[in-house]
Amino acid sequence: MGAYVSQLDRPWTDTPFLFQGFVIEEEEQLQVLRRLCKVVYVEVSRAEAEAPAATQTPPPVAGSKSPTSDAVNGRQPAPG
């Protein structure tokens, strides 16, 4: 949660999302993205800027996979 979705692999008008770009706040939004899209573009810096400071996590270690992309694709990230 908290990732900023900036672009989809389809027109926004073909989705139930009201805005062209939004922060994922609910599990239901992830489920809709998984069902409708094969590719979702996430702006990490914008998501971090909009997230409350208490919920921000440190940036990933170089060479590691983004847990956000795994979450959107329905996969669990590999143990670090």
N, CA, C and O atoms as a Maestro MAE file, in Angstrom:
{
 s_m_m2io_version
 :::
 2.0.0
}

f_m_ct {
 s_m_title
 :::
 protein
 m_atom[320] {
  # First column is atom index #
  i_m_mmod_type
  r_m_x_coord
  r_m_y_coord
  r_m_z_coord
  i_m_residue_number
  s_m_chain_name
  s_m_pdb_residue_name
  s_m_pdb_atom_name
  i_m_atomic_number
  :::
  1 25 0.841 -1.168 0.000 1 A "MET " " N  " 7
  2 3 0.000 0.000 0.000 1 A "MET " " CA " 6
  3 2 0.893 1.240 0.000 1 A "MET " " C  " 6
  4 15 2.045 1.197 0.431 1 A "MET " " O  " 8
  5 25 0.343 2.322 -0.484 2 A "GLY " " N  " 7
  6 3 1.083 3.567 -0.495 2 A "GLY " " CA " 6
  7 2 1.823 3.843 -1.792 2 A "GLY " " C  " 6
  8 15 2.413 4.915 -1.926 2 A "GLY " " O  " 8
  9 25 1.819 2.929 -2.753 3 A "ALA " " N  " 7
  10 3 2.501 3.153 -4.026 3 A "ALA " " CA " 6
  11 2 1.650 4.081 -4.892 3 A "ALA " " C  " 6
  12 15 0.426 3.956 -4.930 3 A "ALA " " O  " 8
  13 25 2.314 5.019 -5.593 4 A "TYR " " N  " 7
  14 3 1.613 5.933 -6.480 4 A "TYR " " CA " 6
  15 2 1.570 5.338 -7.884 4 A "TYR " " C  " 6
  16 15 2.612 5.188 -8.522 4 A "TYR " " O  " 8
  17 25 0.389 5.001 -8.368 5 A "VAL " " N  " 7
  18 3 0.212 4.451 -9.710 5 A "VAL " " CA " 6
  19 2 0.116 5.633 -10.671 5 A "VAL " " C  " 6
  20 15 -0.810 6.440 -10.591 5 A "VAL " " O  " 8
  21 25 1.093 5.721 -11.587 6 A "SER " " N  " 7
  22 3 1.136 6.866 -12.493 6 A "SER " " CA " 6
  23 2 0.648 6.545 -13.901 6 A "SER " " C  " 6
  24 15 0.251 7.445 -14.641 6 A "SER " " O  " 8
  25 25 0.675 5.258 -14.278 7 A "GLN " " N  " 7
  26 3 0.282 4.896 -15.633 7 A "GLN " " CA " 6
  27 2 -0.143 3.436 -15.665 7 A "GLN " " C  " 6
  28 15 0.357 2.610 -14.901 7 A "GLN " " O  " 8
  29 25 -1.073 3.133 -16.560 8 A "LEU " " N  " 7
  30 3 -1.544 1.766 -16.748 8 A "LEU " " CA " 6
  31 2 -1.254 1.324 -18.170 8 A "LEU " " C  " 6
  32 15 -0.870 2.137 -19.011 8 A "LEU " " O  " 8
  33 25 -1.434 0.053 -18.438 9 A "ASP " " N  " 7
  34 3 -1.232 -0.470 -19.788 9 A "ASP " " CA " 6
  35 2 -2.488 -0.355 -20.642 9 A "ASP " " C  " 6
  36 15 -2.589 -0.992 -21.691 9 A "ASP " " O  " 8
  37 25 -3.423 0.436 -20.208 10 A "ARG " " N  " 7
  38 3 -4.683 0.651 -20.919 10 A "ARG " " CA " 6
  39 2 -5.164 2.072 -20.609 10 A "ARG " " C  " 6
  40 15 -4.658 2.690 -19.672 10 A "ARG " " O  " 8
  41 25 -6.113 2.598 -21.357 11 A "PRO " " N  " 7
  42 3 -6.644 3.926 -21.054 11 A "PRO " " CA " 6
  43 2 -7.322 3.953 -19.679 11 A "PRO " " C  " 6
  44 15 -7.992 2.998 -19.286 11 A "PRO " " O  " 8
  45 25 -7.138 5.042 -18.973 12 A "TRP " " N  " 7
  46 3 -7.769 5.187 -17.654 12 A "TRP " " CA " 6
  47 2 -9.285 5.095 -17.763 12 A "TRP " " C  " 6
  48 15 -9.951 4.631 -16.838 12 A "TRP " " O  " 8
  49 25 -9.827 5.535 -18.884 13 A "THR " " N  " 7
  50 3 -11.290 5.498 -19.058 13 A "THR " " CA " 6
  51 2 -11.837 4.079 -19.150 13 A "THR " " C  " 6
  52 15 -13.044 3.870 -19.035 13 A "THR " " O  " 8
  53 25 -10.952 3.102 -19.359 14 A "ASP " " N  " 7
  54 3 -11.366 1.698 -19.384 14 A "ASP " " CA " 6
  55 2 -11.305 1.061 -17.998 14 A "ASP " " C  " 6
  56 15 -11.451 -0.154 -17.866 14 A "ASP " " O  " 8
  57 25 -11.092 1.873 -16.969 15 A "THR " " N  " 7
  58 3 -10.982 1.373 -15.595 15 A "THR " " CA " 6
  59 2 -11.983 2.107 -14.702 15 A "THR " " C  " 6
  60 15 -12.528 3.136 -15.101 15 A "THR " " O  " 8
  61 25 -12.225 1.591 -13.512 16 A "PRO " " N  " 7
  62 3 -13.134 2.273 -12.583 16 A "PRO " " CA " 6
  63 2 -12.458 3.394 -11.792 16 A "PRO " " C  " 6
  64 15 -13.108 4.039 -10.968 16 A "PRO " " O  " 8
  65 25 -11.161 3.638 -12.027 17 A "PHE " " N  " 7
  66 3 -10.451 4.655 -11.250 17 A "PHE " " CA " 6
  67 2 -10.822 6.049 -11.750 17 A "PHE " " C  " 6
  68 15 -10.819 6.307 -12.954 17 A "PHE " " O  " 8
  69 25 -11.139 6.938 -10.822 18 A "LEU " " N  " 7
  70 3 -11.623 8.272 -11.171 18 A "LEU " " CA " 6
  71 2 -10.524 9.220 -11.613 18 A "LEU " " C  " 6
  72 15 -10.792 10.177 -12.339 18 A "LEU " " O  " 8
  73 25 -9.291 8.973 -11.191 19 A "PHE " " N  " 7
  74 3 -8.200 9.893 -11.472 19 A "PHE " " CA " 6
  75 2 -7.110 9.201 -12.263 19 A "PHE " " C  " 6
  76 15 -6.899 7.996 -12.124 19 A "PHE " " O  " 8
  77 25 -6.419 9.964 -13.092 20 A "GLN " " N  " 7
  78 3 -5.270 9.439 -13.829 20 A "GLN " " CA " 6
  79 2 -4.050 9.568 -12.933 20 A "GLN " " C  " 6
  80 15 -3.286 10.527 -13.036 20 A "GLN " " O  " 8
  81 25 -3.880 8.604 -12.068 21 A "GLY " " N  " 7
  82 3 -2.817 8.581 -11.077 21 A "GLY " " CA " 6
  83 2 -3.425 8.624 -9.690 21 A "GLY " " C  " 6
  84 15 -4.262 9.478 -9.398 21 A "GLY " " O  " 8
  85 25 -3.005 7.703 -8.834 22 A "PHE " " N  " 7
  86 3 -3.540 7.646 -7.478 22 A "PHE " " CA " 6
  87 2 -2.610 6.834 -6.593 22 A "PHE " " C  " 6
  88 15 -1.780 6.066 -7.081 22 A "PHE " " O  " 8
  89 25 -2.760 7.012 -5.289 23 A "VAL " " N  " 7
  90 3 -2.016 6.229 -4.308 23 A "VAL " " CA " 6
  91 2 -2.861 5.027 -3.926 23 A "VAL " " C  " 6
  92 15 -4.037 5.172 -3.593 23 A "VAL " " O  " 8
  93 25 -2.262 3.831 -3.973 24 A "ILE " " N  " 7
  94 3 -2.987 2.617 -3.589 24 A "ILE " " CA " 6
  95 2 -3.183 2.650 -2.078 24 A "ILE " " C  " 6
  96 15 -2.219 2.673 -1.313 24 A "ILE " " O  " 8
  97 25 -4.441 2.652 -1.665 25 A "GLU " " N  " 7
  98 3 -4.768 2.747 -0.240 25 A "GLU " " CA " 6
  99 2 -5.517 1.529 0.277 25 A "GLU " " C  " 6
  100 15 -5.590 1.318 1.488 25 A "GLU " " O  " 8
  101 25 -6.074 0.723 -0.621 26 A "GLU " " N  " 7
  102 3 -6.888 -0.416 -0.194 26 A "GLU " " CA " 6
  103 2 -6.548 -1.668 -0.995 26 A "GLU " " C  " 6
  104 15 -6.148 -1.581 -2.156 26 A "GLU " " O  " 8
  105 25 -6.707 -2.813 -0.381 27 A "GLU " " N  " 7
  106 3 -6.471 -4.101 -1.045 27 A "GLU " " CA " 6
  107 2 -7.357 -4.250 -2.273 27 A "GLU " " C  " 6
  108 15 -6.938 -4.840 -3.269 27 A "GLU " " O  " 8
  109 25 -8.564 -3.728 -2.216 28 A "GLU " " N  " 7
  110 3 -9.493 -3.827 -3.342 28 A "GLU " " CA " 6
  111 2 -8.910 -3.155 -4.597 28 A "GLU " " C  " 6
  112 15 -9.108 -3.646 -5.709 28 A "GLU " " O  " 8
  113 25 -8.199 -2.041 -4.424 29 A "GLN " " N  " 7
  114 3 -7.574 -1.373 -5.565 29 A "GLN " " CA " 6
  115 2 -6.523 -2.280 -6.213 29 A "GLN " " C  " 6
  116 15 -6.423 -2.339 -7.439 29 A "GLN " " O  " 8
  117 25 -5.743 -2.983 -5.393 30 A "LEU " " N  " 7
  118 3 -4.753 -3.924 -5.923 30 A "LEU " " CA " 6
  119 2 -5.438 -5.042 -6.698 30 A "LEU " " C  " 6
  120 15 -4.964 -5.444 -7.761 30 A "LEU " " O  " 8
  121 25 -6.534 -5.538 -6.180 31 A "GLN " " N  " 7
  122 3 -7.258 -6.625 -6.852 31 A "GLN " " CA " 6
  123 2 -7.774 -6.170 -8.211 31 A "GLN " " C  " 6
  124 15 -7.711 -6.924 -9.182 31 A "GLN " " O  " 8
  125 25 -8.283 -4.948 -8.288 32 A "VAL " " N  " 7
  126 3 -8.777 -4.418 -9.557 32 A "VAL " " CA " 6
  127 2 -7.615 -4.264 -10.542 32 A "VAL " " C  " 6
  128 15 -7.745 -4.613 -11.715 32 A "VAL " " O  " 8
  129 25 -6.484 -3.743 -10.070 33 A "LEU " " N  " 7
  130 3 -5.314 -3.592 -10.936 33 A "LEU " " CA " 6
  131 2 -4.841 -4.947 -11.460 33 A "LEU " " C  " 6
  132 15 -4.509 -5.079 -12.638 33 A "LEU " " O  " 8
  133 25 -4.811 -5.938 -10.597 34 A "ARG " " N  " 7
  134 3 -4.395 -7.290 -11.014 34 A "ARG " " CA " 6
  135 2 -5.337 -7.863 -12.074 34 A "ARG " " C  " 6
  136 15 -4.901 -8.520 -13.019 34 A "ARG " " O  " 8
  137 25 -6.613 -7.608 -11.905 35 A "ARG " " N  " 7
  138 3 -7.608 -8.164 -12.822 35 A "ARG " " CA " 6
  139 2 -7.577 -7.455 -14.190 35 A "ARG " " C  " 6
  140 15 -7.725 -8.107 -15.224 35 A "ARG " " O  " 8
  141 25 -7.388 -6.139 -14.199 36 A "LEU " " N  " 7
  142 3 -7.489 -5.370 -15.432 36 A "LEU " " CA " 6
  143 2 -6.179 -5.166 -16.183 36 A "LEU " " C  " 6
  144 15 -6.185 -5.019 -17.406 36 A "LEU " " O  " 8
  145 25 -5.063 -5.157 -15.470 37 A "CYS " " N  " 7
  146 3 -3.800 -4.729 -16.077 37 A "CYS " " CA " 6
  147 2 -2.729 -5.812 -16.032 37 A "CYS " " C  " 6
  148 15 -2.653 -6.605 -15.094 37 A "CYS " " O  " 8
  149 25 -1.918 -5.819 -17.060 38 A "LYS " " N  " 7
  150 3 -0.730 -6.663 -17.052 38 A "LYS " " CA " 6
  151 2 0.472 -5.858 -16.559 38 A "LYS " " C  " 6
  152 15 1.386 -6.413 -15.950 38 A "LYS " " O  " 8
  153 25 0.469 -4.530 -16.828 39 A "VAL " " N  " 7
  154 3 1.571 -3.654 -16.432 39 A "VAL " " CA " 6
  155 2 1.001 -2.422 -15.744 39 A "VAL " " C  " 6
  156 15 0.058 -1.799 -16.232 39 A "VAL " " O  " 8
  157 25 1.589 -2.083 -14.601 40 A "VAL " " N  " 7
  158 3 1.225 -0.886 -13.843 40 A "VAL " " CA " 6
  159 2 2.511 -0.135 -13.543 40 A "VAL " " C  " 6
  160 15 3.470 -0.720 -13.040 40 A "VAL " " O  " 8
  161 25 2.540 1.156 -13.847 41 A "TYR " " N  " 7
  162 3 3.729 1.971 -13.601 41 A "TYR " " CA " 6
  163 2 3.574 2.700 -12.270 41 A "TYR " " C  " 6
  164 15 2.553 3.336 -12.009 41 A "TYR " " O  " 8
  165 25 4.609 2.596 -11.431 42 A "VAL " " N  " 7
  166 3 4.578 3.172 -10.093 42 A "VAL " " CA " 6
  167 2 5.710 4.183 -9.964 42 A "VAL " " C  " 6
  168 15 6.851 3.891 -10.322 42 A "VAL " " O  " 8
  169 25 5.398 5.367 -9.454 43 A "GLU " " N  " 7
  170 3 6.411 6.383 -9.169 43 A "GLU " " CA " 6
  171 2 6.790 6.256 -7.706 43 A "GLU " " C  " 6
  172 15 6.045 6.684 -6.824 43 A "GLU " " O  " 8
  173 25 7.929 5.678 -7.456 44 A "VAL " " N  " 7
  174 3 8.347 5.421 -6.079 44 A "VAL " " CA " 6
  175 2 8.573 6.721 -5.320 44 A "VAL " " C  " 6
  176 15 8.129 6.839 -4.178 44 A "VAL " " O  " 8
  177 25 9.246 7.697 -5.913 45 A "SER " " N  " 7
  178 3 9.545 8.930 -5.189 45 A "SER " " CA " 6
  179 2 8.275 9.692 -4.826 45 A "SER " " C  " 6
  180 15 8.196 10.275 -3.745 45 A "SER " " O  " 8
  181 25 7.292 9.697 -5.704 46 A "ARG " " N  " 7
  182 3 6.034 10.391 -5.416 46 A "ARG " " CA " 6
  183 2 5.260 9.671 -4.312 46 A "ARG " " C  " 6
  184 15 4.673 10.317 -3.444 46 A "ARG " " O  " 8
  185 25 5.257 8.346 -4.342 47 A "ALA " " N  " 7
  186 3 4.572 7.573 -3.309 47 A "ALA " " CA " 6
  187 2 5.210 7.834 -1.952 47 A "ALA " " C  " 6
  188 15 4.505 7.982 -0.953 47 A "ALA " " O  " 8
  189 25 6.529 7.890 -1.908 48 A "GLU " " N  " 7
  190 3 7.221 8.154 -0.655 48 A "GLU " " CA " 6
  191 2 6.914 9.555 -0.159 48 A "GLU " " C  " 6
  192 15 6.763 9.773 1.043 48 A "GLU " " O  " 8
  193 25 6.819 10.512 -1.083 49 A "ALA " " N  " 7
  194 3 6.543 11.898 -0.701 49 A "ALA " " CA " 6
  195 2 5.135 12.054 -0.138 49 A "ALA " " C  " 6
  196 15 4.910 12.874 0.752 49 A "ALA " " O  " 8
  197 25 4.180 11.269 -0.655 50 A "GLU " " N  " 7
  198 3 2.799 11.385 -0.208 50 A "GLU " " CA " 6
  199 2 2.489 10.513 1.005 50 A "GLU " " C  " 6
  200 15 1.465 10.710 1.658 50 A "GLU " " O  " 8
  201 25 3.358 9.553 1.316 51 A "ALA " " N  " 7
  202 3 3.125 8.668 2.457 51 A "ALA " " CA " 6
  203 2 3.488 9.392 3.751 51 A "ALA " " C  " 6
  204 15 4.436 10.177 3.772 51 A "ALA " " O  " 8
  205 25 2.748 9.140 4.825 52 A "PRO " " N  " 7
  206 3 3.121 9.713 6.117 52 A "PRO " " CA " 6
  207 2 4.505 9.214 6.531 52 A "PRO " " C  " 6
  208 15 4.860 8.066 6.262 52 A "PRO " " O  " 8
  209 25 5.274 10.065 7.178 53 A "ALA " " N  " 7
  210 3 6.651 9.740 7.559 53 A "ALA " " CA " 6
  211 2 6.734 8.460 8.383 53 A "ALA " " C  " 6
  212 15 7.697 7.707 8.240 53 A "ALA " " O  " 8
  213 25 5.768 8.196 9.227 54 A "ALA " " N  " 7
  214 3 5.812 7.018 10.104 54 A "ALA " " CA " 6
  215 2 5.696 5.709 9.321 54 A "ALA " " C  " 6
  216 15 6.140 4.664 9.795 54 A "ALA " " O  " 8
  217 25 5.097 5.761 8.118 55 A "THR " " N  " 7
  218 3 4.908 4.528 7.362 55 A "THR " " CA " 6
  219 2 5.936 4.346 6.260 55 A "THR " " C  " 6
  220 15 5.923 3.324 5.573 55 A "THR " " O  " 8
  221 25 6.828 5.312 6.075 56 A "GLN " " N  " 7
  222 3 7.827 5.184 5.030 56 A "GLN " " CA " 6
  223 2 8.842 4.123 5.401 56 A "GLN " " C  " 6
  224 15 9.219 3.981 6.565 56 A "GLN " " O  " 8
  225 25 9.277 3.386 4.405 57 A "THR " " N  " 7
  226 3 10.299 2.369 4.604 57 A "THR " " CA " 6
  227 2 11.566 2.810 3.899 57 A "THR " " C  " 6
  228 15 11.500 3.593 2.952 57 A "THR " " O  " 8
  229 25 12.716 2.326 4.340 58 A "PRO " " N  " 7
  230 3 13.955 2.719 3.678 58 A "PRO " " CA " 6
  231 2 13.983 2.208 2.244 58 A "PRO " " C  " 6
  232 15 13.313 1.226 1.926 58 A "PRO " " O  " 8
  233 25 14.757 2.868 1.364 59 A "PRO " " N  " 7
  234 3 14.822 2.419 -0.021 59 A "PRO " " CA " 6
  235 2 15.425 1.023 -0.108 59 A "PRO " " C  " 6
  236 15 16.191 0.629 0.771 59 A "PRO " " O  " 8
  237 25 15.087 0.259 -1.168 60 A "PRO " " N  " 7
  238 3 15.617 -1.099 -1.300 60 A "PRO " " CA " 6
  239 2 17.120 -1.079 -1.552 60 A "PRO " " C  " 6
  240 15 17.675 -0.090 -2.031 60 A "PRO " " O  " 8
  241 25 17.751 -2.173 -1.223 61 A "VAL " " N  " 7
  242 3 19.171 -2.340 -1.462 61 A "VAL " " CA " 6
  243 2 19.388 -2.493 -2.958 61 A "VAL " " C  " 6
  244 15 18.577 -3.124 -3.636 61 A "VAL " " O  " 8
  245 25 20.474 -1.927 -3.487 62 A "ALA " " N  " 7
  246 3 20.752 -2.015 -4.918 62 A "ALA " " CA " 6
  247 2 20.697 -3.457 -5.384 62 A "ALA " " C  " 6
  248 15 21.242 -4.351 -4.737 62 A "ALA " " O  " 8
  249 25 20.041 -3.676 -6.503 63 A "GLY " " N  " 7
  250 3 19.939 -5.018 -7.068 63 A "GLY " " CA " 6
  251 2 18.769 -5.826 -6.543 63 A "GLY " " C  " 6
  252 15 18.525 -6.930 -7.031 63 A "GLY " " O  " 8
  253 25 18.038 -5.313 -5.563 64 A "SER " " N  " 7
  254 3 16.899 -6.070 -5.040 64 A "SER " " CA " 6
  255 2 15.656 -5.732 -5.844 64 A "SER " " C  " 6
  256 15 15.581 -4.673 -6.467 64 A "SER " " O  " 8
  257 25 14.675 -6.635 -5.828 65 A "LYS " " N  " 7
  258 3 13.424 -6.419 -6.528 65 A "LYS " " CA " 6
  259 2 12.529 -5.525 -5.699 65 A "LYS " " C  " 6
  260 15 12.622 -5.499 -4.472 65 A "LYS " " O  " 8
  261 25 11.669 -4.798 -6.369 66 A "SER " " N  " 7
  262 3 10.712 -3.941 -5.703 66 A "SER " " CA " 6
  263 2 9.552 -4.767 -5.170 66 A "SER " " C  " 6
  264 15 8.893 -5.453 -5.951 66 A "SER " " O  " 8
  265 25 9.275 -4.729 -3.858 67 A "PRO " " N  " 7
  266 3 8.135 -5.483 -3.337 67 A "PRO " " CA " 6
  267 2 6.812 -4.976 -3.898 67 A "PRO " " C  " 6
  268 15 5.841 -5.730 -3.950 67 A "PRO " " O  " 8
  269 25 6.754 -3.699 -4.323 68 A "THR " " N  " 7
  270 3 5.531 -3.150 -4.874 68 A "THR " " CA " 6
  271 2 5.181 -3.832 -6.183 68 A "THR " " C  " 6
  272 15 4.021 -4.181 -6.402 68 A "THR " " O  " 8
  273 25 6.167 -4.032 -7.064 69 A "SER " " N  " 7
  274 3 5.859 -4.684 -8.334 69 A "SER " " CA " 6
  275 2 5.409 -6.113 -8.106 69 A "SER " " C  " 6
  276 15 4.524 -6.595 -8.813 69 A "SER " " O  " 8
  277 25 5.990 -6.798 -7.144 70 A "ASP " " N  " 7
  278 3 5.556 -8.157 -6.836 70 A "ASP " " CA " 6
  279 2 4.132 -8.150 -6.309 70 A "ASP " " C  " 6
  280 15 3.330 -9.007 -6.680 70 A "ASP " " O  " 8
  281 25 3.809 -7.191 -5.447 71 A "ALA " " N  " 7
  282 3 2.476 -7.128 -4.858 71 A "ALA " " CA " 6
  283 2 1.424 -6.886 -5.929 71 A "ALA " " C  " 6
  284 15 0.365 -7.513 -5.903 71 A "ALA " " O  " 8
  285 25 1.695 -5.988 -6.872 72 A "VAL " " N  " 7
  286 3 0.745 -5.700 -7.925 72 A "VAL " " CA " 6
  287 2 0.553 -6.910 -8.832 72 A "VAL " " C  " 6
  288 15 -0.545 -7.137 -9.339 72 A "VAL " " O  " 8
  289 25 1.608 -7.683 -9.038 73 A "ASN " " N  " 7
  290 3 1.524 -8.868 -9.873 73 A "ASN " " CA " 6
  291 2 1.025 -10.090 -9.136 73 A "ASN " " C  " 6
  292 15 0.930 -11.163 -9.732 73 A "ASN " " O  " 8
  293 25 0.702 -9.967 -7.860 74 A "GLY " " N  " 7
  294 3 0.131 -11.067 -7.092 74 A "GLY " " CA " 6
  295 2 1.141 -12.060 -6.577 74 A "GLY " " C  " 6
  296 15 0.775 -13.154 -6.148 74 A "GLY " " O  " 8
  297 25 2.433 -11.689 -6.612 75 A "ARG " " N  " 7
  298 3 3.464 -12.588 -6.108 75 A "ARG " " CA " 6
  299 2 3.967 -12.082 -4.774 75 A "ARG " " C  " 6
  300 15 3.936 -10.884 -4.493 75 A "ARG " " O  " 8
  301 25 4.422 -12.998 -3.970 76 A "GLN " " N  " 7
  302 3 5.039 -12.641 -2.697 76 A "GLN " " CA " 6
  303 2 6.522 -12.397 -2.938 76 A "GLN " " C  " 6
  304 15 7.167 -13.188 -3.626 76 A "GLN " " O  " 8
  305 25 7.089 -11.301 -2.377 77 A "PRO " " N  " 7
  306 3 8.523 -11.063 -2.556 77 A "PRO " " CA " 6
  307 2 9.340 -12.180 -1.893 77 A "PRO " " C  " 6
  308 15 8.953 -12.742 -0.868 77 A "PRO " " O  " 8
  309 25 10.465 -12.473 -2.510 78 A "ALA " " N  " 7
  310 3 11.370 -13.484 -1.954 78 A "ALA " " CA " 6
  311 2 11.956 -12.980 -0.655 78 A "ALA " " C  " 6
  312 15 12.204 -11.782 -0.521 78 A "ALA " " O  " 8
  313 25 12.188 -13.869 0.317 79 A "PRO " " N  " 7
  314 3 12.786 -13.429 1.581 79 A "PRO " " CA " 6
  315 2 14.137 -12.781 1.318 79 A "PRO " " C  " 6
  316 15 14.934 -13.266 0.515 79 A "PRO " " O  " 8
  317 25 14.381 -11.659 2.024 80 A "GLY " " N  " 7
  318 3 15.567 -10.856 1.790 80 A "GLY " " CA " 6
  319 2 16.745 -11.374 2.440 80 A "GLY " " C  " 6
  320 15 17.822 -10.789 2.324 80 A "GLY " " O  " 8
  :::
 }
 m_bond[319] {
  # First column is bond index #
  i_m_from
  i_m_to
  i_m_order
  :::
  1 1 2 1
  2 2 3 1
  3 3 4 2
  4 3 5 1
  5 5 6 1
  6 6 7 1
  7 7 8 2
  8 7 9 1
  9 9 10 1
  10 10 11 1
  11 11 12 2
  12 11 13 1
  13 13 14 1
  14 14 15 1
  15 15 16 2
  16 15 17 1
  17 17 18 1
  18 18 19 1
  19 19 20 2
  20 19 21 1
  21 21 22 1
  22 22 23 1
  23 23 24 2
  24 23 25 1
  25 25 26 1
  26 26 27 1
  27 27 28 2
  28 27 29 1
  29 29 30 1
  30 30 31 1
  31 31 32 2
  32 31 33 1
  33 33 34 1
  34 34 35 1
  35 35 36 2
  36 35 37 1
  37 37 38 1
  38 38 39 1
  39 39 40 2
  40 39 41 1
  41 41 42 1
  42 42 43 1
  43 43 44 2
  44 43 45 1
  45 45 46 1
  46 46 47 1
  47 47 48 2
  48 47 49 1
  49 49 50 1
  50 50 51 1
  51 51 52 2
  52 51 53 1
  53 53 54 1
  54 54 55 1
  55 55 56 2
  56 55 57 1
  57 57 58 1
  58 58 59 1
  59 59 60 2
  60 59 61 1
  61 61 62 1
  62 62 63 1
  63 63 64 2
  64 63 65 1
  65 65 66 1
  66 66 67 1
  67 67 68 2
  68 67 69 1
  69 69 70 1
  70 70 71 1
  71 71 72 2
  72 71 73 1
  73 73 74 1
  74 74 75 1
  75 75 76 2
  76 75 77 1
  77 77 78 1
  78 78 79 1
  79 79 80 2
  80 79 81 1
  81 81 82 1
  82 82 83 1
  83 83 84 2
  84 83 85 1
  85 85 86 1
  86 86 87 1
  87 87 88 2
  88 87 89 1
  89 89 90 1
  90 90 91 1
  91 91 92 2
  92 91 93 1
  93 93 94 1
  94 94 95 1
  95 95 96 2
  96 95 97 1
  97 97 98 1
  98 98 99 1
  99 99 100 2
  100 99 101 1
  101 101 102 1
  102 102 103 1
  103 103 104 2
  104 103 105 1
  105 105 106 1
  106 106 107 1
  107 107 108 2
  108 107 109 1
  109 109 110 1
  110 110 111 1
  111 111 112 2
  112 111 113 1
  113 113 114 1
  114 114 115 1
  115 115 116 2
  116 115 117 1
  117 117 118 1
  118 118 119 1
  119 119 120 2
  120 119 121 1
  121 121 122 1
  122 122 123 1
  123 123 124 2
  124 123 125 1
  125 125 126 1
  126 126 127 1
  127 127 128 2
  128 127 129 1
  129 129 130 1
  130 130 131 1
  131 131 132 2
  132 131 133 1
  133 133 134 1
  134 134 135 1
  135 135 136 2
  136 135 137 1
  137 137 138 1
  138 138 139 1
  139 139 140 2
  140 139 141 1
  141 141 142 1
  142 142 143 1
  143 143 144 2
  144 143 145 1
  145 145 146 1
  146 146 147 1
  147 147 148 2
  148 147 149 1
  149 149 150 1
  150 150 151 1
  151 151 152 2
  152 151 153 1
  153 153 154 1
  154 154 155 1
  155 155 156 2
  156 155 157 1
  157 157 158 1
  158 158 159 1
  159 159 160 2
  160 159 161 1
  161 161 162 1
  162 162 163 1
  163 163 164 2
  164 163 165 1
  165 165 166 1
  166 166 167 1
  167 167 168 2
  168 167 169 1
  169 169 170 1
  170 170 171 1
  171 171 172 2
  172 171 173 1
  173 173 174 1
  174 174 175 1
  175 175 176 2
  176 175 177 1
  177 177 178 1
  178 178 179 1
  179 179 180 2
  180 179 181 1
  181 181 182 1
  182 182 183 1
  183 183 184 2
  184 183 185 1
  185 185 186 1
  186 186 187 1
  187 187 188 2
  188 187 189 1
  189 189 190 1
  190 190 191 1
  191 191 192 2
  192 191 193 1
  193 193 194 1
  194 194 195 1
  195 195 196 2
  196 195 197 1
  197 197 198 1
  198 198 199 1
  199 199 200 2
  200 199 201 1
  201 201 202 1
  202 202 203 1
  203 203 204 2
  204 203 205 1
  205 205 206 1
  206 206 207 1
  207 207 208 2
  208 207 209 1
  209 209 210 1
  210 210 211 1
  211 211 212 2
  212 211 213 1
  213 213 214 1
  214 214 215 1
  215 215 216 2
  216 215 217 1
  217 217 218 1
  218 218 219 1
  219 219 220 2
  220 219 221 1
  221 221 222 1
  222 222 223 1
  223 223 224 2
  224 223 225 1
  225 225 226 1
  226 226 227 1
  227 227 228 2
  228 227 229 1
  229 229 230 1
  230 230 231 1
  231 231 232 2
  232 231 233 1
  233 233 234 1
  234 234 235 1
  235 235 236 2
  236 235 237 1
  237 237 238 1
  238 238 239 1
  239 239 240 2
  240 239 241 1
  241 241 242 1
  242 242 243 1
  243 243 244 2
  244 243 245 1
  245 245 246 1
  246 246 247 1
  247 247 248 2
  248 247 249 1
  249 249 250 1
  250 250 251 1
  251 251 252 2
  252 251 253 1
  253 253 254 1
  254 254 255 1
  255 255 256 2
  256 255 257 1
  257 257 258 1
  258 258 259 1
  259 259 260 2
  260 259 261 1
  261 261 262 1
  262 262 263 1
  263 263 264 2
  264 263 265 1
  265 265 266 1
  266 266 267 1
  267 267 268 2
  268 267 269 1
  269 269 270 1
  270 270 271 1
  271 271 272 2
  272 271 273 1
  273 273 274 1
  274 274 275 1
  275 275 276 2
  276 275 277 1
  277 277 278 1
  278 278 279 1
  279 279 280 2
  280 279 281 1
  281 281 282 1
  282 282 283 1
  283 283 284 2
  284 283 285 1
  285 285 286 1
  286 286 287 1
  287 287 288 2
  288 287 289 1
  289 289 290 1
  290 290 291 1
  291 291 292 2
  292 291 293 1
  293 293 294 1
  294 294 295 1
  295 295 296 2
  296 295 297 1
  297 297 298 1
  298 298 299 1
  299 299 300 2
  300 299 301 1
  301 301 302 1
  302 302 303 1
  303 303 304 2
  304 303 305 1
  305 305 306 1
  306 306 307 1
  307 307 308 2
  308 307 309 1
  309 309 310 1
  310 310 311 1
  311 311 312 2
  312 311 313 1
  313 313 314 1
  314 314 315 1
  315 315 316 2
  316 315 317 1
  317 317 318 1
  318 318 319 1
  319 319 320 2
  :::
 }
}
